């Protein structure tokens, strides 16, 4: 069944009420979880930051490891990418969209850090929060119902730029040695992309199993509402930080 046709029937059917009630309960649980961990949403862990500030010279493998670790702990990245591949069934489509995100992410991460280009971290992370909201809303057919046509490939690439820029602002806050900076940041970016591939392999495998069940489309509304809620929480948290900083 077409995903948008299913969602239209669900929202116009009285049987959707219990589903939405369960979704609301899940949103509350997710909100509490996110509020407990938002401080680490897009940052670098304290121990990792201390290491990066203490070493000098080229440290290719450690930086690559830290990049991969960041991707596995960066739930804003993972939520967005999970939304991107939620309804992608062909591997070539997954590869295309993930590549668009990776290229955008790499451009701003490398150019931002190596070129010293930065912006207010709160604003950038607020945009990242909106990227998560956008993907969940698109997945439940929100833009279609509003009569808005969005180039999804361009959107994924542009939000990839935002995600990479967000990470570059965090790295620029650290007193990283200029000695070996270029190879270290390149290796960090390689680690990010490798970590992304590993995380996506796990997510895609879980999706493949779930898609074999009748509960997939029924649970899709709840799941994407949860994704949207997480994005709104991140957006609000970062805006609050911007105004009180």
KOLTOR-112758 format. One record per atom (N, C-alpha, C): residue number from 1; atom name; x, y, z; residue in one letter. Coordinates in steps of 0.001 Angstrom, whole numbers, plus 500000, padded with zeros to 6 digits. Layout:
residues N
> nr	atom	X	Y	Z	rest
> NUM	CA	X	Y	Z	A
...
This chain:
residues 245
> nr	atom	X	Y	Z	rest
> 1	N	500839	498806	500000	X
> 1	CA	500000	500000	500000	X
> 1	C	500879	501251	500000	X
> 2	N	500483	502240	499193	X
> 2	CA	501208	503503	499178	X
> 2	C	501183	504142	500561	X
> 3	N	502344	504634	501011	X
> 3	CA	502424	505154	502374	X
> 3	C	501481	506326	502606	X
> 4	N	501361	507240	501631	X
> 4	CA	500520	508412	501813	X
> 4	C	499040	508042	501811	X
> 5	N	498660	507048	500979	X
> 5	CA	497276	506589	500965	X
> 5	C	496933	505962	502304	X
> 6	N	497862	505180	502851	X
> 6	CA	497613	504548	504150	X
> 6	C	497425	505611	505227	X
> 7	N	498286	506614	505261	X
> 7	CA	498201	507639	506297	X
> 7	C	496920	508454	506165	X
> 8	N	496496	508720	504929	X
> 8	CA	495259	509479	504731	X
> 8	C	494069	508704	505269	X
> 9	N	494046	507389	505013	X
> 9	CA	492962	506563	505524	X
> 9	C	493003	506490	507050	X
> 10	N	494208	506397	507599	X
> 10	CA	494349	506282	509047	X
> 10	C	493864	507526	509760	X
> 11	N	494223	508693	509249	X
> 11	CA	493842	509930	509917	X
> 11	C	492352	510246	509747	X
> 12	N	491721	509677	508730	X
> 12	CA	490304	509916	508490	X
> 12	C	489429	508810	509072	X
> 13	N	490057	507869	509755	X
> 13	CA	489338	506720	510287	X
> 13	C	489315	506793	511813	X
> 14	N	488171	506450	512401	X
> 14	CA	488055	506512	513859	X
> 14	C	489015	505552	514563	X
> 15	N	489414	504506	513835	X
> 15	CA	490326	503545	514463	X
> 15	C	491692	504143	514693	X
> 16	N	491948	505316	514114	X
> 16	CA	493255	505948	514304	X
> 16	C	493372	506593	515679	X
> 17	N	492251	506791	516378	X
> 17	CA	492284	507455	517681	X
> 17	C	493146	506694	518689	X
> 18	N	492933	505361	518869	X
> 18	CA	493821	504645	519801	X
> 18	C	495284	504706	519375	X
> 19	N	495518	504681	518069	X
> 19	CA	496878	504749	517564	X
> 19	C	497532	506065	517949	X
> 20	N	496805	507154	517773	X
> 20	CA	497341	508465	518111	X
> 20	C	497509	508617	519618	X
> 21	N	496624	507955	520391	X
> 21	CA	496780	507996	521846	X
> 21	C	498077	507307	522258	X
> 22	N	498366	506165	521646	X
> 22	CA	499619	505477	521928	X
> 22	C	500806	506319	521491	X
> 23	N	500648	507006	520370	X
> 23	CA	501730	507866	519891	X
> 23	C	502009	508964	520896	X
> 24	N	500946	509554	521446	X
> 24	CA	501121	510632	522425	X
> 24	C	501858	510139	523657	X
> 25	N	501541	508918	524095	X
> 25	CA	502227	508348	525249	X
> 25	C	503712	508147	524947	X
> 26	N	503974	507717	523736	X
> 26	CA	505365	507528	523342	X
> 26	C	506111	508845	523254	X
> 27	N	505407	509899	522827	X
> 27	CA	506043	511212	522712	X
> 27	C	506500	511716	524065	X
> 28	N	505683	511485	525092	X
> 28	CA	506057	511921	526443	X
> 28	C	507318	511198	526903	X
> 29	N	507369	509884	526665	X
> 29	CA	508544	509105	527065	X
> 29	C	509788	509573	526328	X
> 30	N	509637	509829	525043	X
> 30	CA	510780	510286	524252	X
> 30	C	511235	511657	524704	X
> 31	N	510297	512514	525033	X
> 31	CA	510646	513864	525487	X
> 31	C	511509	513804	526732	X
> 32	N	511133	512939	527681	X
> 32	CA	511916	512806	528907	X
> 32	C	513318	512283	528608	X
> 33	N	513405	511344	527680	X
> 33	CA	514704	510790	527319	X
> 33	C	515577	511851	526668	X
> 34	N	514991	512612	525764	X
> 34	CA	515761	513629	525055	X
> 34	C	516227	514731	525992	X
> 35	N	515364	515146	526895	X
> 35	CA	515732	516215	527823	X
> 35	C	516904	515801	528706	X
> 36	N	517008	514510	528956	X
> 36	CA	518098	514023	529802	X
> 36	C	519422	513969	529055	X
> 37	N	519376	513990	527704	X
> 37	CA	520597	513797	526933	X
> 37	C	520885	514899	525924	X
> 38	N	520099	515954	525888	X
> 38	CA	520255	516959	524853	X
> 38	C	521620	517630	524866	X
> 39	N	522221	517742	526007	X
> 39	CA	523498	518439	526085	X
> 39	C	524558	517775	525214	X
> 40	N	524404	516468	524949	X
> 40	CA	525373	515750	524141	X
> 40	C	524885	515511	522722	X
> 41	N	523805	516212	522325	X
> 41	CA	523171	515910	521042	X
> 41	C	524125	516023	519876	X
> 42	N	524923	517063	519856	X
> 42	CA	525774	517259	518695	X
> 42	C	527177	517649	519110	X
> 43	N	527494	517459	520375	X
> 43	CA	528786	517869	520862	X
> 43	C	529799	516741	520852	X
> 44	N	530948	517041	521427	X
> 44	CA	532009	516058	521557	X
> 44	C	532120	515709	523032	X
> 45	N	532139	514427	523347	X
> 45	CA	532201	513983	524736	X
> 45	C	533410	514595	525439	X
> 46	N	533269	514841	526745	X
> 46	CA	534312	515536	527500	X
> 46	C	535654	514821	527405	X
> 47	N	535643	513493	527563	X
> 47	CA	536892	512733	527487	X
> 47	C	537535	512820	526115	X
> 48	N	536714	512756	525072	X
> 48	CA	537228	512855	523709	X
> 48	C	537796	514248	523448	X
> 49	N	537095	515265	523939	X
> 49	CA	537561	516641	523753	X
> 49	C	538912	516840	524441	X
> 50	N	539057	516282	525643	X
> 50	CA	540311	516409	526380	X
> 50	C	541455	515762	525611	X
> 51	N	541178	514602	525023	X
> 51	CA	542212	513918	524234	X
> 51	C	542610	514761	523025	X
> 52	N	541632	515273	522307	X
> 52	CA	541912	516039	521095	X
> 52	C	542704	517304	521402	X
> 53	N	542498	517864	522570	X
> 53	CA	543224	519077	522945	X
> 53	C	544625	518785	523477	X
> 54	N	544875	517548	523860	X
> 54	CA	546156	517217	524498	X
> 54	C	547193	516665	523529	X
> 55	N	546747	516166	522372	X
> 55	CA	547699	515535	521449	X
> 55	C	548154	516527	520388	X
> 56	N	549325	516256	519829	X
> 56	CA	549857	517055	518727	X
> 56	C	550316	516114	517622	X
> 57	N	550494	516667	516443	X
> 57	CA	550930	515852	515320	X
> 57	C	549792	515051	514720	X
> 58	N	550138	514201	513771	X
> 58	CA	549145	513396	513063	X
> 58	C	548740	512193	513912	X
> 59	N	547464	512066	514152	X
> 59	CA	546912	510937	514921	X
> 59	C	545745	510353	514121	X
> 60	N	546080	509712	513014	X
> 60	CA	545072	509294	512043	X
> 60	C	544058	508327	512638	X
> 61	N	544520	507230	513223	X
> 61	CA	543611	506190	513729	X
> 61	C	542769	506700	514902	X
> 62	N	543374	507363	515909	X
> 62	CA	542541	507865	517014	X
> 62	C	541456	508832	516550	X
> 63	N	541805	509731	515635	X
> 63	CA	540801	510689	515158	X
> 63	C	539710	509983	514358	X
> 64	N	540084	508969	513602	X
> 64	CA	539085	508224	512844	X
> 64	C	538133	507504	513801	X
> 65	N	538701	506945	514862	X
> 65	CA	537868	506279	515879	X
> 65	C	536908	507276	516521	X
> 66	N	537405	508467	516859	X
> 66	CA	536559	509474	517498	X
> 66	C	535447	509928	516558	X
> 67	N	535734	510015	515260	X
> 67	CA	534703	510386	514296	X
> 67	C	533604	509343	514220	X
> 68	N	534012	508067	514189	X
> 68	CA	533017	506984	514150	X
> 68	C	532203	506961	515435	X
> 69	N	532874	507170	516568	X
> 69	CA	532181	507182	517857	X
> 69	C	531161	508306	517907	X
> 70	N	531525	509466	517372	X
> 70	CA	530596	510599	517381	X
> 70	C	529319	510261	516614	X
> 71	N	529473	509596	515476	X
> 71	CA	528284	509260	514689	X
> 71	C	527376	508302	515454	X
> 72	N	527957	507342	516160	X
> 72	CA	527144	506373	516900	X
> 72	C	526448	507005	518100	X
> 73	N	527012	508079	518637	X
> 73	CA	526403	508732	519802	X
> 73	C	525634	509994	519410	X
> 74	N	525698	510389	518147	X
> 74	CA	524987	511591	517703	X
> 74	C	523580	511245	517250	X
> 75	N	522636	511218	518196	X
> 75	CA	521298	510732	517841	X
> 75	C	520561	511686	516910	X
> 76	N	520985	512960	516836	X
> 76	CA	520351	513855	515873	X
> 76	C	520654	513406	514454	X
> 77	N	521916	512993	514206	X
> 77	CA	522276	512414	512903	X
> 77	C	521444	511167	512627	X
> 78	N	521401	510285	513605	X
> 78	CA	520764	508989	513402	X
> 78	C	519259	509117	513200	X
> 79	N	518632	510036	513932	X
> 79	CA	517190	510248	513744	X
> 79	C	516898	510744	512335	X
> 80	N	517706	511698	511874	X
> 80	CA	517489	512225	510527	X
> 80	C	517689	511134	509478	X
> 81	N	518776	510392	509598	X
> 81	CA	519059	509358	508613	X
> 81	C	518042	508220	508671	X
> 82	N	517573	507893	509873	X
> 82	CA	516526	506870	509989	X
> 82	C	515271	507335	509261	X
> 83	N	514953	508624	509393	X
> 83	CA	513812	509170	508669	X
> 83	C	514027	509131	507167	X
> 84	N	515253	509421	506745	X
> 84	CA	515563	509435	505306	X
> 84	C	515343	508061	504679	X
> 85	N	515782	507007	505346	X
> 85	CA	515702	505668	504745	X
> 85	C	514441	504911	505142	X
> 86	N	513559	505564	505906	X
> 86	CA	512389	504870	506453	X
> 86	C	511574	504168	505369	X
> 87	N	511341	504847	504259	X
> 87	CA	510532	504271	503183	X
> 87	C	511353	504000	501919	X
> 88	N	512665	503839	502070	X
> 88	CA	513506	503491	500922	X
> 88	C	513725	501983	500927	X
> 89	N	513255	501317	499891	X
> 89	CA	513303	499860	499845	X
> 89	C	514442	499335	498974	X
> 90	N	514896	500149	498032	X
> 90	CA	515962	499708	497131	X
> 90	C	517304	500217	497628	X
> 91	N	518303	499349	497583	X
> 91	CA	519620	499724	498082	X
> 91	C	520217	500891	497303	X
> 92	N	519921	500976	496013	X
> 92	CA	520482	502084	495224	X
> 92	C	519888	503419	495670	X
> 93	N	518627	503409	496125	X
> 93	CA	518024	504638	496639	X
> 93	C	518630	505003	497993	X
> 94	N	518844	503994	498836	X
> 94	CA	519497	504236	500118	X
> 94	C	520879	504827	499886	X
> 95	N	521637	504221	498968	X
> 95	CA	522995	504686	498675	X
> 95	C	522987	506116	498164	X
> 96	N	522014	506456	497310	X
> 96	CA	521939	507804	496745	X
> 96	C	521703	508840	497826	X
> 97	N	520703	508624	498653	X
> 97	CA	520351	509623	499665	X
> 97	C	521409	509711	500766	X
> 98	N	521966	508584	501148	X
> 98	CA	523014	508600	502161	X
> 98	C	524255	509309	501613	X
> 99	N	524547	509101	500334	X
> 99	CA	525696	509770	499722	X
> 99	C	525489	511277	499662	X
> 100	N	524278	511711	499342	X
> 100	CA	523982	513145	499306	X
> 100	C	524199	513772	500680	X
> 101	N	523734	513077	501713	X
> 101	CA	523922	513574	503073	X
> 101	C	525405	513593	503434	X
> 102	N	526121	512522	503086	X
> 102	CA	527538	512405	503434	X
> 102	C	528365	513486	502747	X
> 103	N	528076	513763	501483	X
> 103	CA	528818	514799	500750	X
> 103	C	528585	516160	501396	X
> 104	N	527323	516477	501680	X
> 104	CA	527014	517752	502321	X
> 104	C	527666	517869	503685	X
> 105	N	527584	516801	504462	X
> 105	CA	528167	516775	505801	X
> 105	C	529682	516978	505744	X
> 106	N	530342	516304	504800	X
> 106	CA	531797	516384	504687	X
> 106	C	532249	517775	504259	X
> 107	N	531515	518390	503339	X
> 107	CA	531900	519712	502838	X
> 107	C	531982	520721	503972	X
> 108	N	530920	520832	504744	X
> 108	CA	530893	521866	505784	X
> 108	C	531765	521508	506986	X
> 109	N	531920	520212	507267	X
> 109	CA	532804	519821	508362	X
> 109	C	534243	520214	508047	X
> 110	N	534702	519852	506850	X
> 110	CA	536090	520131	506482	X
> 110	C	536326	521613	506234	X
> 111	N	535455	522236	505450	X
> 111	CA	535627	523657	505138	X
> 111	C	535463	524509	506388	X
> 112	N	534505	524139	507236	X
> 112	CA	534265	524906	508450	X
> 112	C	535466	524910	509375	X
> 113	N	536013	523706	509653	X
> 113	CA	537137	523601	510582	X
> 113	C	538425	524139	509961	X
> 114	N	538743	523685	508763	X
> 114	CA	540017	524068	508148	X
> 114	C	540016	525517	507673	X
> 115	N	538830	526030	507336	X
> 115	CA	538745	527416	506871	X
> 115	C	538379	528390	507971	X
> 116	N	538135	527880	509173	X
> 116	CA	537784	528757	510277	X
> 116	C	536453	529454	510101	X
> 117	N	535533	528817	509362	X
> 117	CA	534206	529389	509117	X
> 117	C	533246	528849	510168	X
> 118	N	532582	529737	510868	X
> 118	CA	531691	529277	511922	X
> 118	C	530482	530183	512061	X
> 119	N	529504	529697	512785	X
> 119	CA	528289	530464	513075	X
> 119	C	527885	530105	514496	X
> 120	N	526830	530748	514964	X
> 120	CA	526364	530462	516318	X
> 120	C	525910	529008	516402	X
> 121	N	526502	528259	517340	X
> 121	CA	526224	526823	517449	X
> 121	C	524763	526546	517767	X
> 122	N	524138	527417	518569	X
> 122	CA	522737	527198	518924	X
> 122	C	521838	527289	517691	X
> 123	N	522108	528259	516826	X
> 123	CA	521281	528433	515628	X
> 123	C	521466	527256	514681	X
> 124	N	522701	526842	514498	X
> 124	CA	522959	525707	513605	X
> 124	C	522284	524448	514126	X
> 125	N	522401	524203	515434	X
> 125	CA	521780	523001	515996	X
> 125	C	520257	523086	515993	X
> 126	N	519713	524308	516058	X
> 126	CA	518260	524472	515933	X
> 126	C	517804	524072	514531	X
> 127	N	518596	524441	513529	X
> 127	CA	518287	524045	512146	X
> 127	C	518359	522529	512005	X
> 128	N	519336	521928	512675	X
> 128	CA	519454	520459	512652	X
> 128	C	518207	519820	513271	X
> 129	N	517711	520428	514350	X
> 129	CA	516468	519940	514938	X
> 129	C	515320	520003	513950	X
> 130	N	515249	521092	513194	X
> 130	CA	514191	521229	512190	X
> 130	C	514352	520211	511066	X
> 131	N	515591	519814	510781	X
> 131	CA	515792	518801	509736	X
> 131	C	515143	517484	510146	X
> 132	N	515209	517171	511426	X
> 132	CA	514580	515953	511937	X
> 132	C	513058	516073	511849	X
> 133	N	512532	517248	512221	X
> 133	CA	511083	517494	512117	X
> 133	C	510632	517356	510674	X
> 134	N	511384	517970	509768	X
> 134	CA	511038	517935	508340	X
> 134	C	510892	516503	507839	X
> 135	N	511857	515651	508202	X
> 135	CA	511849	514306	507644	X
> 135	C	510666	513502	508167	X
> 136	N	510391	513616	509478	X
> 136	CA	509246	512898	510014	X
> 136	C	507941	513381	509411	X
> 137	N	507807	514706	509228	X
> 137	CA	506593	515284	508660	X
> 137	C	506413	514852	507212	X
> 138	N	507496	514811	506473	X
> 138	CA	507411	514364	505087	X
> 138	C	507000	512893	505015	X
> 139	N	507532	512088	505918	X
> 139	CA	507246	510652	505879	X
> 139	C	505780	510326	506128	X
> 140	N	505072	511165	506887	X
> 140	CA	503647	510901	507115	X
> 140	C	502766	511653	506119	X
> 141	N	503381	512183	505065	X
> 141	CA	502625	512835	504002	X
> 141	C	502179	514240	504321	X
> 142	N	502821	514891	505293	X
> 142	CA	502408	516228	505705	X
> 142	C	502496	517259	504597	X
> 143	N	503601	517275	503872	X
> 143	CA	503772	518262	502803	X
> 143	C	502824	517981	501642	X
> 144	N	502583	516708	501396	X
> 144	CA	501653	516340	500327	X
> 144	C	500258	516878	500618	X
> 145	N	499803	516760	501868	X
> 145	CA	498485	517262	502251	X
> 145	C	498411	518782	502165	X
> 146	N	499549	519445	502352	X
> 146	CA	499594	520903	502254	X
> 146	C	499776	521388	500821	X
> 147	N	499946	520456	499892	X
> 147	CA	500135	520822	498500	X
> 147	C	501520	521380	498222	X
> 148	N	502498	521010	499045	X
> 148	CA	503861	521518	498886	X
> 148	C	504739	520409	498315	X
> 149	N	505381	520706	497201	X
> 149	CA	506280	519745	496584	X
> 149	C	507729	520109	496931	X
> 150	N	508429	519167	497537	X
> 150	CA	509808	519399	497956	X
> 150	C	510731	518441	497218	X
> 151	N	511834	518978	496735	X
> 151	CA	512862	518140	496124	X
> 151	C	513604	517436	497254	X
> 152	N	513287	516179	497473	X
> 152	CA	513826	515475	498635	X
> 152	C	515342	515294	498546	X
> 153	N	515848	515141	497349	X
> 153	CA	517304	514976	497202	X
> 153	C	518019	516262	497603	X
> 154	N	517517	517384	497124	X
> 154	CA	518129	518662	497477	X
> 154	C	518020	518922	498970	X
> 155	N	516875	518554	499551	X
> 155	CA	516665	518786	500984	X
> 155	C	517656	517973	501820	X
> 156	N	517870	516716	501453	X
> 156	CA	518808	515868	502197	X
> 156	C	520227	516427	502086	X
> 157	N	520593	516890	500905	X
> 157	CA	521932	517470	500724	X
> 157	C	522100	518740	501559	X
> 158	N	521099	519625	501510	X
> 158	CA	521184	520881	502258	X
> 158	C	521222	520638	503759	X
> 159	N	520422	519702	504228	X
> 159	CA	520462	519400	505656	X
> 159	C	521764	518687	506030	X
> 160	N	522358	517972	505080	X
> 160	CA	523680	517405	505313	X
> 160	C	524701	518506	505559	X
> 161	N	524593	519597	504805	X
> 161	CA	525462	520756	505024	X
> 161	C	525289	521294	506441	X
> 162	N	524042	521371	506891	X
> 162	CA	523762	521887	508242	X
> 162	C	524344	520972	509313	X
> 163	N	524185	519655	509144	X
> 163	CA	524701	518710	510136	X
> 163	C	526225	518789	510221	X
> 164	N	526883	518878	509078	X
> 164	CA	528336	518983	509085	X
> 164	C	528806	520283	509701	X
> 165	N	528090	521368	509426	X
> 165	CA	528453	522668	509975	X
> 165	C	528281	522690	511491	X
> 166	N	527249	521979	511955	X
> 166	CA	527024	521891	513396	X
> 166	C	528192	521231	514097	X
> 167	N	528702	520153	513518	X
> 167	CA	529838	519469	514122	X
> 167	C	531096	520322	514039	X
> 168	N	531267	521036	512927	X
> 168	CA	532468	521865	512787	X
> 168	C	532507	522971	513837	X
> 169	N	531343	523520	514201	X
> 169	CA	531327	524553	515242	X
> 169	C	531770	523996	516583	X
> 170	N	531401	522733	516855	X
> 170	CA	531807	522109	518114	X
> 170	C	533309	521856	518129	X
> 171	N	533864	521398	517015	X
> 171	CA	535298	521138	516947	X
> 171	C	536099	522429	517068	X
> 172	N	535554	523527	516521	X
> 172	CA	536276	524796	516593	X
> 172	C	536281	525389	517994	X
> 173	N	535411	524896	518854	X
> 173	CA	535409	525354	520240	X
> 173	C	536551	524724	521035	X
> 174	N	537180	523687	520456	X
> 174	CA	538262	522987	521151	X
> 174	C	539609	523590	520766	X
> 175	N	540542	523535	521687	X
> 175	CA	541900	524053	521437	X
> 175	C	542738	522939	520807	X
> 176	N	542391	522592	519566	X
> 176	CA	543090	521520	518855	X
> 176	C	544384	522075	518262	X
> 177	N	545458	521311	518397	X
> 177	CA	546752	521729	517872	X
> 177	C	546688	521905	516356	X
> 178	N	547343	522951	515867	X
> 178	CA	547406	523187	514425	X
> 178	C	548367	522212	513749	X
> 179	N	549252	521600	514533	X
> 179	CA	550189	520634	513978	X
> 179	C	549457	519334	513649	X
> 180	N	549385	519007	512389	X
> 180	CA	548673	517811	511947	X
> 180	C	547173	518001	511849	X
> 181	N	546717	519261	511882	X
> 181	CA	545276	519519	511892	X
> 181	C	544589	518979	510646	X
> 182	N	545162	519238	509471	X
> 182	CA	544493	518831	508223	X
> 182	C	544306	517312	508158	X
> 183	N	545368	516498	508293	X
> 183	CA	545133	515041	508240	X
> 183	C	544257	514531	509382	X
> 184	N	544349	515172	510540	X
> 184	CA	543528	514730	511671	X
> 184	C	542044	514962	511406	X
> 185	N	541703	516136	510880	X
> 185	CA	540301	516435	510601	X
> 185	C	539786	515576	509448	X
> 186	N	540631	515337	508470	X
> 186	CA	540224	514456	507369	X
> 186	C	539957	513051	507896	X
> 187	N	540834	512561	508766	X
> 187	CA	540632	511220	509328	X
> 187	C	539391	511188	510219	X
> 188	N	539135	512281	510945	X
> 188	CA	537921	512373	511757	X
> 188	C	536696	512266	510859	X
> 189	N	536731	512954	509730	X
> 189	CA	535596	512915	508802	X
> 189	C	535419	511517	508213	X
> 190	N	536538	510851	507907	X
> 190	CA	536452	509471	507405	X
> 190	C	535783	508588	508451	X
> 191	N	536176	508785	509707	X
> 191	CA	535567	508008	510785	X
> 191	C	534080	508263	510901	X
> 192	N	533678	509526	510756	X
> 192	CA	532257	509872	510798	X
> 192	C	531493	509107	509724	X
> 193	N	532037	509088	508512	X
> 193	CA	531341	508428	507410	X
> 193	C	531316	506907	507601	X
> 194	N	532415	506343	508117	X
> 194	CA	532421	504900	508389	X
> 194	C	531432	504548	509500	X
> 195	N	531400	505391	510529	X
> 195	CA	530439	505173	511601	X
> 195	C	529013	505287	511107	X
> 196	N	528799	506221	510196	X
> 196	CA	527471	506397	509614	X
> 196	C	527046	505149	508854	X
> 197	N	527953	504588	508066	X
> 197	CA	527631	503381	507308	X
> 197	C	527304	502215	508237	X
> 198	N	528090	502081	509312	X
> 198	CA	527848	500984	510260	X
> 198	C	526501	501153	510955	X
> 199	N	526202	502391	511384	X
> 199	CA	524933	502646	512058	X
> 199	C	523759	502408	511112	X
> 200	N	523911	502850	509872	X
> 200	CA	522840	502670	508891	X
> 200	C	522617	501191	508570	X
> 201	N	523685	500424	508548	X
> 201	CA	523538	498993	508290	X
> 201	C	522669	498341	509364	X
> 202	N	522874	498752	510613	X
> 202	CA	522070	498221	511715	X
> 202	C	520618	498677	511586	X
> 203	N	520422	499986	511350	X
> 203	CA	519069	500534	511229	X
> 203	C	518326	499896	510062	X
> 204	N	519005	499770	508922	X
> 204	CA	518367	499211	507734	X
> 204	C	518003	497751	507944	X
> 205	N	518854	497014	508633	X
> 205	CA	518558	495607	508927	X
> 205	C	517307	495489	509796	X
> 206	N	517211	496341	510804	X
> 206	CA	516031	496329	511671	X
> 206	C	514777	496708	510878	X
> 207	N	514906	497697	510003	X
> 207	CA	513770	498088	509173	X
> 207	C	513331	496935	508270	X
> 208	N	514288	496216	507702	X
> 208	CA	513961	495121	506800	X
> 208	C	513146	494048	507522	X
> 209	N	513521	493734	508742	X
> 209	CA	512750	492761	509522	X
> 209	C	511360	493309	509842	X
> 210	N	511308	494585	510212	X
> 210	CA	510028	495197	510581	X
> 210	C	509081	495276	509391	X
> 211	N	509619	495542	508214	X
> 211	CA	508788	495681	507021	X
> 211	C	508094	494383	506635	X
> 212	N	508599	493271	507116	X
> 212	CA	507960	491983	506835	X
> 212	C	506724	491748	507697	X
> 213	N	506509	492635	508662	X
> 213	CA	505363	492502	509564	X
> 213	C	504251	493459	509154	X
> 214	N	503018	493069	509455	X
> 214	CA	501874	493940	509168	X
> 214	C	501882	495188	510033	X
> 215	N	502680	495171	511069	X
> 215	CA	502703	496312	511980	X
> 215	C	503527	497482	511448	X
> 216	N	504225	497279	510317	X
> 216	CA	505122	498340	509843	X
> 216	C	504369	499623	509532	X
> 217	N	503360	499546	508646	X
> 217	CA	502630	500758	508284	X
> 217	C	501845	501305	509463	X
> 218	N	501324	500421	510297	X
> 218	CA	500588	500886	511468	X
> 218	C	501509	501626	512433	X
> 219	N	502712	501124	512584	X
> 219	CA	503657	501760	513489	X
> 219	C	504385	502936	512875	X
> 220	N	504268	503103	511555	X
> 220	CA	505003	504176	510878	X
> 220	C	504548	505551	511347	X
> 221	N	503250	505720	511584	X
> 221	CA	502742	507013	512038	X
> 221	C	503342	507356	513397	X
> 222	N	503250	506406	514321	X
> 222	CA	503783	506638	515657	X
> 222	C	505280	506935	515611	X
> 223	N	506006	506136	514855	X
> 223	CA	507456	506296	514786	X
> 223	C	507853	507655	514239	X
> 224	N	507193	508085	513181	X
> 224	CA	507560	509368	512587	X
> 224	C	507078	510553	513421	X
> 225	N	506011	510365	514174	X
> 225	CA	505623	511393	515133	X
> 225	C	506673	511516	516241	X
> 226	N	507226	510381	516633	X
> 226	CA	508295	510396	517623	X
> 226	C	509536	511109	517080	X
> 227	N	509853	510839	515818	X
> 227	CA	510985	511507	515183	X
> 227	C	510759	513012	515155	X
> 228	N	509557	513425	514782	X
> 228	CA	509230	514854	514756	X
> 228	C	509353	515481	516137	X
> 229	N	508849	514782	517139	X
> 229	CA	508884	515313	518497	X
> 229	C	510314	515517	518974	X
> 230	N	511165	514532	518695	X
> 230	CA	512572	514669	519067	X
> 230	C	513184	515894	518401	X
> 231	N	512826	516123	517136	X
> 231	CA	513331	517303	516428	X
> 231	C	512840	518599	517036	X
> 232	N	511559	518644	517412	X
> 232	CA	511011	519851	518041	X
> 232	C	511676	520128	519386	X
> 233	N	511939	519061	520142	X
> 233	CA	512590	519232	521443	X
> 233	C	514000	519802	521258	X
> 234	N	514736	519241	520299	X
> 234	CA	516082	519741	520024	X
> 234	C	516031	521194	519557	X
> 235	N	515080	521505	518693	X
> 235	CA	514921	522877	518189	X
> 235	C	514638	523847	519336	X
> 236	N	513680	523482	520193	X
> 236	CA	513330	524363	521305	X
> 236	C	514458	524514	522307	X
> 237	N	515151	523422	522565	X
> 237	CA	516267	523453	523505	X
> 237	C	517361	524397	523018	X
> 238	N	517691	524304	521734	X
> 238	CA	518762	525141	521193	X
> 238	C	518358	526612	521122	X
> 239	N	517103	526890	520779	X
> 239	CA	516643	528275	520761	X
> 239	C	516664	528873	522155	X
> 240	N	516273	528069	523143	X
> 240	CA	516329	528545	524530	X
> 240	C	517772	528887	524908	X
> 241	N	518694	528013	524537	X
> 241	CA	520100	528270	524810	X
> 241	C	520592	529544	524143	X
> 242	N	520103	529778	522929	X
> 242	CA	520536	530985	522190	X
> 242	C	520065	532255	522897	X
> 243	N	518841	532263	523374	X
> 243	CA	518293	533482	523971	X
> 243	C	518775	533751	525391	X
> 244	N	519193	532686	526109	X
> 244	CA	519644	532911	527483	X
> 244	C	521165	532920	527597	X
> 245	N	521869	532574	526502	X
> 245	CA	523337	532531	526555	X
> 245	C	523894	533951	526746	X
